[in-house]
Amino acid sequence: MGNSFSHLGIFERDRLESLLDRGCSQTEIAKILGVHKSTVSREIRKRSMETGMYSAGAAELKAGVKRSNSKYQGMKIEQHPWLKKHVIAELKRYRSPDEIAGRMIIEGWKIRISADAIYRWLRSPFGQQYCRYLCTKRYRKKPQSKNPARHTIPDMTSIHAMPPDPGRVAEGDTFLSPKKVSKAAAVLVCFRDTKLLAGDLVKSLRPVHTARVMRKIGKEHHIDALVLDQGIENAEHGTFGMATYFCDKAAPRQKPLAESSIGLSRRWFWPKGTDLSKVSSEEFREKLEILNNKYRKSLRYRSANEAERDRGMMEGN
């Protein structure tokens, strides 16, 4: 006797049709095919044509249709109401699918869902209404555009001159309002060890405004070395109160954390085209706090604030 249950393919169905035409019983057919007799019985009952005749081609077509309909996008989430409720609640708390899935792994959920499965559910009819909680609010990935050329400034120390052990390193950068709308901009500093974000809005990219923000961040957080680009807004880097190192011209890859953090801010709160003059400093810092509370894959699904607290405890010991 064969296995207790087995799926049949087109080869087995061809043999089944031939054996039925020869008048073999279902028990005999099962022995020849090496399957359980219930497999043969179920196949004939479910795959036969309306006339009662069994055709291998028609049976294969019916089986293919059933397989294609056996699974659908978001099936796991839809089959577990408590899991669906959790995913929706986390999305409303500005958690990305990657954060939600990663946190489930860290917390040891017995039944969990992957980030890809959450995205598939969001793109299905069941989850489309919740796409508005994604940072991009899009169904497809937006093509990346090339970064604009940046100005250079004199009197700067190259990033290649940074010592092997520079201490606590942060990366700084800015993002702007549309030039035809406003001169307002945002200054952002990102810490490499904890991924913490700090910054503020400025009226324009005049060096005096950038220097004010950098000095304020330097007083609130310990920074040994700050990596910047060659933008003219960093011309007063000598007044920042910390060692500064500059990337090569048109080399944003040398400060990847700053670039990705600005991208994160853009995707969640201030997409390109946003007039930052209409954003208050209080709102800007509030949104940074939300980002600092997001679970980061690079931090093993801890938030930047959690990593910063852990760092403070380690230094205290």
C-alpha positions as CSV (number, residue, x, y, z in Angstrom):
1,M,0.0,0.0,0.0
2,G,1.2,3.5,-0.8
3,N,1.3,6.7,1.2
4,S,-1.8,7.7,3.2
5,F,-2.1,10.9,1.0
6,S,-0.4,12.0,-2.2
7,H,-1.1,14.6,-4.9
8,L,-1.4,13.3,-8.4
9,G,0.4,14.7,-11.4
10,I,-0.4,14.6,-15.1
11,F,1.5,11.3,-15.5
12,E,-0.4,9.6,-12.8
13,R,-3.7,11.0,-14.1
14,D,-2.9,9.6,-17.6
15,R,-2.4,6.2,-16.1
16,L,-5.5,6.5,-14.0
17,E,-7.6,7.3,-17.1
18,S,-6.1,4.3,-19.0
19,L,-6.7,1.9,-16.1
20,L,-10.3,3.1,-15.7
21,D,-10.8,2.5,-19.4
22,R,-9.5,-1.1,-18.9
23,G,-12.0,-1.7,-16.2
24,C,-9.6,-1.8,-13.2
25,S,-11.0,-1.3,-9.7
26,Q,-10.0,1.7,-7.6
27,T,-8.1,-0.7,-5.2
28,E,-6.1,-2.1,-8.1
29,I,-5.4,1.3,-9.5
30,A,-4.2,2.5,-6.1
31,K,-1.7,-0.4,-5.9
32,I,-0.4,0.2,-9.5
33,L,0.0,4.0,-8.8
34,G,1.5,3.5,-5.4
35,V,-1.1,5.7,-3.6
36,H,-3.8,5.1,-1.0
37,K,-7.1,4.0,-2.5
38,S,-8.8,7.1,-0.9
39,T,-6.6,9.2,-3.2
40,V,-7.9,7.5,-6.2
41,S,-11.5,7.7,-5.0
42,R,-11.2,11.4,-4.2
43,E,-9.6,12.1,-7.5
44,I,-12.4,10.4,-9.5
45,R,-15.1,12.0,-7.4
46,K,-13.7,15.6,-7.6
47,R,-12.1,15.7,-11.0
48,S,-14.6,13.8,-13.2
49,M,-16.5,15.7,-15.9
50,E,-20.2,16.4,-15.6
51,T,-20.9,13.4,-17.8
52,G,-19.2,11.2,-15.2
53,M,-16.3,10.3,-17.4
54,Y,-12.7,10.8,-16.2
55,S,-10.3,12.8,-18.4
56,A,-6.7,13.3,-17.4
57,G,-6.5,16.7,-19.2
58,A,-9.7,18.0,-17.6
59,A,-8.7,16.7,-14.2
60,E,-5.3,18.4,-14.4
61,L,-7.0,21.7,-15.4
62,K,-9.3,21.5,-12.4
63,A,-6.5,20.7,-10.0
64,G,-4.5,23.7,-11.4
65,V,-7.4,26.1,-10.8
66,K,-7.9,24.8,-7.2
67,R,-4.1,25.2,-6.5
68,S,-4.2,28.8,-7.8
69,N,-7.1,29.6,-5.5
70,S,-5.8,27.8,-2.5
71,K,-3.7,30.8,-1.4
72,Y,-4.2,34.5,-1.7
73,Q,-2.4,37.6,-0.7
74,G,-2.6,38.3,3.0
75,M,-4.1,34.9,3.8
76,K,-2.2,34.4,7.1
77,I,-3.1,37.8,8.4
78,E,-6.8,37.4,7.4
79,Q,-7.0,33.9,9.0
80,H,-5.8,35.2,12.4
81,P,-7.9,38.1,13.5
82,W,-5.6,38.8,16.5
83,L,-2.6,39.0,14.2
84,K,-4.4,41.4,11.9
85,K,-5.4,43.6,14.8
86,H,-1.8,43.7,16.0
87,V,-0.4,44.6,12.5
88,I,-3.0,47.4,12.1
89,A,-2.3,48.8,15.6
90,E,1.4,48.9,14.9
91,L,1.0,50.5,11.5
92,K,-1.0,53.3,13.2
93,R,1.9,53.8,15.6
94,Y,4.2,54.6,12.6
95,R,5.8,51.1,12.6
96,S,7.0,49.9,9.2
97,P,6.3,46.2,8.2
98,D,10.0,45.5,8.7
99,E,9.8,46.8,12.3
100,I,6.6,44.8,13.0
101,A,8.0,41.5,11.7
102,G,11.4,42.0,13.3
103,R,10.0,42.8,16.7
104,M,7.9,39.6,16.5
105,I,11.1,37.6,16.1
106,I,12.9,39.4,19.0
107,E,9.8,38.9,21.3
108,G,9.5,35.2,20.3
109,W,6.1,35.1,18.8
110,K,5.0,31.5,18.0
111,I,2.9,32.7,15.1
112,R,4.4,35.6,13.3
113,I,4.5,37.2,9.9
114,S,7.3,38.4,7.6
115,A,7.7,42.0,6.4
116,D,7.1,40.8,2.8
117,A,3.9,39.1,3.8
118,I,2.7,42.3,5.5
119,Y,3.5,44.3,2.3
120,R,1.6,41.7,0.2
121,W,-1.4,42.0,2.5
122,L,-1.3,45.8,2.3
123,R,-1.3,45.6,-1.5
124,S,-4.2,43.2,-1.5
125,P,-7.9,44.2,-1.4
126,F,-7.9,43.3,2.3
127,G,-5.2,45.8,3.4
128,Q,-5.3,48.6,0.9
129,Q,-7.1,50.9,3.3
130,Y,-4.1,50.7,5.7
131,C,-1.5,51.7,3.1
132,R,-2.0,55.3,4.2
133,Y,-0.1,54.5,7.4
134,L,3.1,53.6,5.4
135,C,5.7,56.3,5.3
136,T,5.6,56.4,1.5
137,K,1.8,55.8,1.2
138,R,2.6,54.1,-2.1
139,Y,2.0,50.6,-3.6
140,R,5.3,50.5,-5.5
141,K,8.8,51.6,-4.7
142,K,9.6,55.1,-6.0
143,P,12.6,55.3,-8.3
144,Q,15.5,57.1,-6.7
145,S,16.8,60.3,-8.2
146,K,20.3,61.5,-8.3
147,N,21.5,63.8,-5.5
148,P,22.2,67.4,-6.7
149,A,25.7,68.7,-6.9
150,R,27.0,70.4,-3.7
151,H,29.1,73.5,-3.1
152,T,32.6,73.1,-1.6
153,I,34.2,75.1,1.2
154,P,37.8,75.9,2.0
155,D,39.8,75.1,5.2
156,M,38.5,71.6,5.9
157,T,40.0,68.4,7.2
158,S,39.4,65.4,4.9
159,I,37.5,62.3,6.2
160,H,40.6,60.3,5.2
161,A,42.5,62.1,8.0
162,M,40.2,60.9,10.7
163,P,42.1,58.8,13.3
164,P,41.4,55.0,13.5
165,D,39.7,55.5,16.9
166,P,38.0,58.9,16.8
167,G,35.6,58.2,19.6
168,R,31.9,58.9,19.2
169,V,31.2,59.8,15.6
170,A,28.1,61.5,14.2
171,E,27.2,62.5,10.7
172,G,25.5,65.8,9.8
173,D,23.5,66.9,6.8
174,T,20.7,69.2,5.7
175,F,17.5,68.9,3.7
176,L,15.7,71.9,2.1
177,S,12.4,73.3,1.1
178,P,11.8,73.8,-2.7
179,K,13.9,76.8,-3.8
180,K,11.0,78.6,-5.4
181,V,8.9,78.3,-2.2
182,S,11.1,79.0,0.8
183,K,14.7,79.1,2.1
184,A,13.8,77.2,5.2
185,A,15.8,74.0,5.8
186,A,16.4,71.3,8.4
187,V,19.8,70.4,10.1
188,L,20.0,66.7,11.0
189,V,22.8,65.0,13.1
190,C,22.8,61.2,13.3
191,F,24.9,59.2,15.8
192,R,26.6,56.1,14.3
193,D,26.6,54.0,17.5
194,T,22.9,54.4,18.5
195,K,21.3,55.8,15.3
196,L,19.9,58.6,17.4
197,L,18.7,61.6,15.5
198,A,19.0,65.2,16.6
199,G,18.4,68.5,14.8
200,D,16.4,71.6,14.3
201,L,14.9,73.9,11.6
202,V,16.8,76.9,10.3
203,K,15.6,80.0,8.4
204,S,18.1,79.4,5.6
205,L,21.4,77.6,4.9
206,R,23.5,80.6,6.0
207,P,26.5,79.2,8.0
208,V,25.5,81.2,11.1
209,H,22.2,79.2,11.4
210,T,23.9,75.8,10.9
211,A,26.6,76.7,13.5
212,R,23.9,77.6,16.1
213,V,22.2,74.3,15.7
214,M,25.5,72.3,15.8
215,R,26.6,74.1,19.0
216,K,23.3,73.3,20.6
217,I,23.5,69.6,19.7
218,G,27.1,69.5,20.9
219,K,26.0,70.7,24.3
220,E,23.2,68.2,24.6
221,H,25.1,65.2,23.3
222,H,28.7,64.1,23.5
223,I,30.3,64.1,20.0
224,D,34.1,63.5,19.4
225,A,34.0,63.7,15.6
226,L,31.4,65.0,13.1
227,V,31.4,64.0,9.5
228,L,29.9,66.6,7.0
229,D,29.7,67.2,3.3
230,Q,31.3,70.1,1.5
231,G,28.2,72.4,1.7
232,I,28.7,76.1,2.2
233,E,26.4,75.9,5.2
234,N,29.2,74.2,7.1
235,A,31.7,77.1,6.5
236,E,31.8,78.0,10.2
237,H,32.6,74.4,11.3
238,G,35.4,75.8,13.5
239,T,32.8,77.2,15.9
240,F,30.9,73.9,16.3
241,G,33.0,72.9,19.3
242,M,34.0,69.5,18.0
243,A,36.4,67.9,15.5
244,T,34.9,68.0,12.0
245,Y,35.8,65.9,8.9
246,F,34.6,66.5,5.4
247,C,33.6,63.9,2.8
248,D,35.1,64.0,-0.7
249,K,33.2,66.0,-3.3
250,A,30.0,64.3,-4.5
251,A,30.6,61.3,-2.2
252,P,27.5,60.9,0.0
253,R,28.4,57.2,0.4
254,Q,31.0,58.4,3.0
255,K,28.2,59.5,5.4
256,P,25.5,56.8,4.6
257,L,23.8,57.1,8.0
258,A,23.0,60.8,7.4
259,E,21.7,60.1,3.9
260,S,19.5,57.2,5.0
261,S,18.2,59.2,8.0
262,I,17.1,62.1,5.8
263,G,15.5,59.6,3.5
264,L,13.7,58.1,6.5
265,S,12.5,61.6,7.5
266,R,11.4,62.4,4.0
267,R,9.4,59.1,3.6
268,W,7.6,59.4,6.9
269,F,6.9,63.1,7.5
270,W,8.5,65.7,5.1
271,P,8.5,64.4,1.4
272,K,10.3,66.4,-1.2
273,G,8.3,69.5,-2.0
274,T,7.4,70.2,1.7
275,D,7.7,73.8,2.7
276,L,9.6,73.6,6.0
277,S,8.8,77.2,6.8
278,K,5.3,75.9,7.7
279,V,6.7,73.3,10.1
280,S,7.3,74.5,13.7
281,S,10.4,73.6,15.7
282,E,8.2,71.8,18.2
283,E,6.6,69.7,15.5
284,F,10.0,68.9,14.0
285,R,11.4,67.7,17.3
286,E,8.3,65.7,18.0
287,K,8.6,63.9,14.7
288,L,12.3,63.2,15.4
289,E,11.3,61.7,18.7
290,I,8.9,59.3,16.8
291,L,11.7,58.2,14.6
292,N,14.0,57.7,17.6
293,N,11.4,55.4,19.0
294,K,11.2,53.3,15.9
295,Y,12.6,49.8,16.0
296,R,15.7,49.6,13.9
297,K,16.9,46.4,12.2
298,S,20.5,47.6,12.6
299,L,20.0,47.9,16.3
300,R,18.5,44.3,16.5
301,Y,15.0,45.8,16.5
302,R,15.6,48.2,19.4
303,S,14.9,51.9,19.1
304,A,17.5,54.6,19.0
305,N,16.3,55.8,22.4
306,E,16.7,52.4,23.9
307,A,20.2,52.1,22.5
308,E,21.1,55.5,23.8
309,R,19.8,54.5,27.3
310,D,21.8,51.3,27.2
311,R,24.9,53.2,26.2
312,G,24.4,55.6,29.1
313,M,24.1,52.7,31.5
314,M,27.3,51.1,30.2
315,E,29.2,54.4,30.5
316,G,27.9,54.8,34.0
317,N,29.2,51.4,35.0
